[in-house]
């Protein structure tokens, strides 16, 4: 299993080999995340979740991978550490959405 840093290095190498870095501005990468997320959503349009998963799982994997790749590229471009920003957000989420009281 590869870690986040290894995945980011693979993606960065792919981008750099093709000389795409000048086009990967934060704005363009954020737009690309949204576009790819919309393509993922399109798979589920007009069908049940079960039907989409049962008939389009490979397509779902591909579109989800595109979203994640662009997210990694945005994090790399902004020199952000993905595990750290996720942990920070989860900490904020725990405060914003506390566990319900059990009444004990």
C-alpha positions in Angstrom: 0.0 0.0 0.0 1.3 3.4 -0.9 1.1 6.4 1.4 0.0 9.9 0.6 3.5 11.2 -0.1 4.3 8.3 -2.5 1.0 8.9 -4.4 1.7 12.6 -4.6 5.2 11.9 -5.9 3.8 9.6 -8.6 1.2 12.3 -9.6 3.9 15.1 -9.6 6.2 13.0 -11.8 3.4 12.3 -14.3 2.6 16.0 -14.4 6.2 17.2 -14.7 7.0 14.6 -17.4 4.3 16.2 -19.5 5.2 19.7 -18.6 1.7 20.5 -17.4 2.7 22.3 -14.2 2.2 25.8 -15.7 -1.5 25.0 -16.3 -2.0 23.6 -12.8 -2.8 26.8 -11.0 -4.9 26.5 -7.8 -7.9 27.9 -9.7 -7.6 25.5 -12.5 -7.1 22.5 -10.2 -10.1 23.6 -8.0 -12.2 23.8 -11.2 -11.0 20.4 -12.3 -12.0 18.9 -9.0 -15.5 20.3 -9.4 -15.7 19.1 -13.0 -14.6 15.6 -12.1 -17.0 15.5 -9.2 -19.8 16.4 -11.5 -18.8 13.5 -13.8 -18.9 11.2 -10.8 -22.4 12.5 -9.9 -23.6 11.9 -13.5 -23.1 8.2 -13.0 -25.8 8.3 -10.3 -28.2 10.5 -12.2 -31.6 8.9 -12.8 -30.7 5.6 -11.2 -30.7 4.2 -7.7 -27.4 4.0 -5.8 -27.5 0.2 -6.0 -28.0 0.2 -9.8 -25.2 2.7 -10.3 -22.8 0.7 -8.2 -23.8 -2.6 -9.7 -23.5 -1.5 -13.3 -20.9 1.3 -13.2 -18.4 0.4 -10.5 -15.4 0.7 -12.7 -16.6 4.1 -14.0 -17.1 5.2 -10.4 -13.6 4.2 -9.5 -12.2 6.1 -12.5 -14.1 9.3 -11.8 -13.3 9.1 -8.0 -9.7 8.6 -8.9 -9.8 11.8 -11.1 -11.2 13.8 -8.2 -8.6 12.5 -5.8 -5.8 13.1 -8.3 -6.8 16.7 -8.8 -7.1 17.1 -5.0 -3.6 15.7 -4.5 -2.3 18.1 -7.2 -4.0 21.1 -5.6 -2.5 20.1 -2.2 1.0 19.7 -3.8 0.7 23.0 -5.6 -0.2 24.8 -2.4 2.5 22.7 -0.4 -0.2 21.3 1.9 0.2 18.1 3.8 -3.0 16.0 3.1 -3.0 14.0 6.4 -2.5 17.1 8.4 -5.3 19.1 6.7 -7.6 16.2 7.0 -6.8 15.7 10.7 -7.3 19.4 11.3 -10.7 19.3 9.6 -11.8 16.2 11.5 -10.9 18.0 14.8 -13.1 21.0 13.8 -15.9 18.6 12.7 -15.8 16.9 16.1 -16.4 20.2 17.7 -19.1 21.3 15.2 -20.8 17.9 15.4 -20.4 16.5 18.9 -21.6 13.0 19.8 -25.1 13.0 21.1 -25.4 12.7 24.9 -26.3 9.3 26.0 -28.1 10.4 29.1 -25.9 8.4 31.5 
